[in-house]
Every structure is written in C-alpha cells, then in structure tokens.
Amino acid sequence: MRVVYRRVGRGSIELEVYGETHTVLNLLTSYLNAKLVEGYSAYRMEHPLKQDATLYVNAGEGDAGELLLEVIRGLIEDLESLREKFDKAAGKT
C-alpha cells in the first residue's frame, strides 16, 4: 500500500491510497466516523476495478492527523484482540 498525505485545511486531511480496496477503507472510515465528535470521514474510488482511492477526514476544529493515528492504533488493537480470540477458539493458545 502506498499513501500520499495532503493537508487540505485546518482540521482536514486528504489521503491518496494506492493498492487497497473497499475492505480497508470502509473499516477505517467506520472507525473514524464512530470517533468523530464533529466532522466526517469518507472515501471515494474512481473506478471499481482500480485499487486507488481518496480518503477524506474532516475533524472540524480538531486535528485530523492525530485523530487518524489514534483510530489506526485502536483498529490495530481490536484486530490483535480478534486474532487472539480466533486462536483461542481454534485451540492454538
């Protein structure tokens, strides 16, 4: 995955994401929107067969970059917890 970071304005960022599909971007925007007090996050894919998208994060008066990092850390923790639960259920622990 390749990401190009662009700051749009105060409280807003735009990321060009290459090599990913709806799977990662939908999960990320869901976590972002759950965490946002004001503002929004969304992504746009120009063509359904291309793995290129633009991710928009508007945190209102907050810092969109810090929010994005916080959400990514939380997402990683949740995925690690899910993996541990799968391992335990499969008897791999």
PyMOL commands that set and color helices and strands:
alter all, ss='L'
color gray80, all
select helices_A, chain A and resi 22-35+64-89
alter helices_A, ss='H'
color red, helices_A
select strands_A, chain A and resi 2-9+12-18+40-45+52-58
alter strands_A, ss='S'
color yellow, strands_A
deselect
rebuild
show_as cartoon
